[in-house]
Amino acid sequence: MKAGKNFQKYLILGASILLFVGGTISAGWLGVNWQRVDQFLHLSKGASSAISLPNERIKVVQEENVITDVVTRASPSVVTVGISQTRRVGDMFQFNPFDPFSPVAPQSGKSSVIEQDIGSGFVISSDGLIVTNKHVVSVPDAKYRVITNDDKTYDVVKIYRDPDNDLAIVKINATGLKPIEMGNSDNIKVGQMAIAIGTALGEFRNTVTVGVLSGVGRGITAGSPYEGSAEKLDNVIQTDAAINPGNSGGPLLNSSGQAIGVNTAVSAEGQGIGFALPINVVKEALNNFNTTGQFNRPFLGVEYRMISRQMAVLNEIPEGAYVMSVVSGSPAEKAELNVEDIITKISGDKVTTTNDLAKIIGKKKAGDKVTLTIWRNEKEMTIQVTLGTQE
């Protein structure tokens, strides 16, 4: 009888201990995280959704950090370009009934100075050289100013315009500016991150937009919505990072904070289609500028049309550049290059549709002496030309 009572006591005691331990574990007092255990069990069954959210959060945080780091590094180098113009407003005609010879006479209105932010740019030297688009600073009699990231305003004292590309360098009297870091646009890939900074719509300074590189090697016509100028540009970068009027001249950046392009145009026919000049074009132009103080370009002086290999075979003529006209006073005229000549080689480099005349000449320097191999009157001959300067 006594043994039975002892058994009941031990049974009750054991059950109490089990209840206490189970409650302790379920409450997490012993450090067991049942949510993690549940995730592990789901993972072992092939259910990945239980751990996907933490990974997604990590990815978002990392991408956000990249963008904020780029903006922090590059923003001090990005500037706003503004214009000051004197315009006459309120011109009208005044009627004078007491003047029979000139009853209606013009009356001049008042002149006022209009100031407006019209574009963007970025610093390339600590002593005040700024890169922007040529169409941003295209008005000859206007005064321009530069507003830095810390809201300091400087008058533009000199403008250098590139004759071949939509580029310009403006000079301000400043010191201690932070030059932007330039990347290598030859290494860019479609799909990589693209970050644009500029004065959107000529109103919202230091606007940041993010996208990807949508294409390379595009051909477009760029212009200014303010000035009405336009020019054809080749080999530009396409991006879906929002580029609005006013962004022109600002940098297009990669995820390392390096400038890989100069924002120059936006498509009026589609959304999310913007364009930028490759930064290597800028670096090449800057090499000329740093050497000569201006945008010198090698100049031959011909208007031509490329003859493809297929056209050459059909017409039994060589492949090359068919000269349509020769510029008066140019190096080509001085070397006695004629209309209807076909330039087939330049110093041994074959002139083809993929390696055309402009591309080969562009690799030379003003003052270089080159040998042109030409086809004239069904005969091959060579002539020497000293390339000139196009300013």
Residue, then its C-alpha position, 0 to 999 in steps of 0.5 A: m500500500k505504501a509502495g503504491k503511494n510512493f509510486q503516485k508521488y514519483l509519477i506526479l513529481g515527474a509530470s511536474i518536472l516535464l511540464f516545467v521544462g517544456g514551459t521553460i523551453s517554449a518560453g525561450w528561457l534556455g536560449v532555444n529560438w523556435q522560429r529559427v528551428d522552424q526555418f531550419l525544418h522548412l529548409s530541410k524540406g526544400a522550402s526556401s521562402a522561410i529565409s528569403l526575406p533576410n537575404e532580400r533585406i541585405k541586398v536592398v541595404q547593400e544597394e542603398n549604401v552603394i548609391t548613398d556612397v556614390v552621391t556623397r563622394a561625387s556631389p561636391s564635384v557637381v555644379t549648376v550652370g546659370i545664365s544671365q541675359t538682358r531682355r526688353v519687355g513691354d515694347m508697344f506702339q503708342f498712338n498720337p493723334f496730334d502727329p499727322f505724319s507719325p500717329v503711331a510710334p513705337q515706345s520702348g519697354k523696360s530692360s530687365v536682367i533675367e537669371q535662370d539655371i539652365g544646366s549642370g557640370f562637374v569640376i575637373s580641376s581644383d582651380g576652376l575648370i568645369v566640364t559641361n555641354k556646349h549647347v548649355v553655354s551656346v549664347p555668345d552675348a550671355k553671361y554665365r555663372v556656376i553655382t557649386n554644391d555648397d551654394k557659392t556663385y562664381d562668374v564664368v570668365k572664359i568658355y572653350r567650346d569643342p567644335d566636334n562634340d557637345l562639350a565645353i569647358v568653362k573657367i571660374n576664378a576659384t580654388g580648392l574645388k574637388p575634381i570628379e574621378m573619371g572612369n573608363s567608358d571603354n569598359i562599361k557594360v549594358g545592365q550595370m548601375a548608372i547614377a545621374i546628378g544634376t539640376a533637373l528642369g533647371e530648378f531642382r539642384n543636386t537631383v539624383t536619379v538611378g538606373v542602368l546602362s541601357g545601350v552603348g554606341r547610339g547615334i542621336t541628335a542633341g540640342s538645348p530646349y532653351e536655345g534651340s540648337a542641335e547637333k548629331l552625336d555618335n557613339v553615345i551611352q543610353t541610360d534609363a536613369a532619368i535625365n531631364p532638361g537641366n541635367s545636361g552637362g552633369p555626370l553619369l556615374n558608375s557604382s564606384g563613383q566614377a564619371i563614365g559619361v556626360n549627360t547630354a540629351v533626353s528623348a522627347e518621344g519616349q520615357g526612361i531614355g536618356f543619353a550621355l557622351p562617353i567620358n573617354v571622349v572627354k578625356e581625349a578632348l582634355n588631353n588636347f586642351n591641356t596641351t594647347g589651351q583649346f580644343n584642337r582637332p586634326f583637320l584634313g578638309v574633305e567631304y566624303r562618302m564611304i564606299s563599302r566592299q560590296m559597292a566596290v566589287l559591283n563597280e570595280i573600284p577600291e573600297g575607301a572614302y570617295v571625296m565629294s568636295v575639298v575645303s578651300g584652303s585646307p590641307a587636302e587642297k594644299a596637297e592637291l587632293n581632288v574631287e572623285d579621288i578615293i582614299t584607300k589608306i592613311s599611313g598604311d591603315k586601310v580605310t573601310t566602313t568600320n575604320d572610316l576616314a574620320k576615325i583614322i584622322g581622329k587618332k592623329k594630331a594636328g601637324d602630323k604628316v600622313t601618307l594618303t594612298i588614293w585611287r585616281n583615274e584607275k591608278e593607285m598613287t600616294i600623296q603627303v599631307t600635313l594635317g591642320t587644326q580645326e578649332 
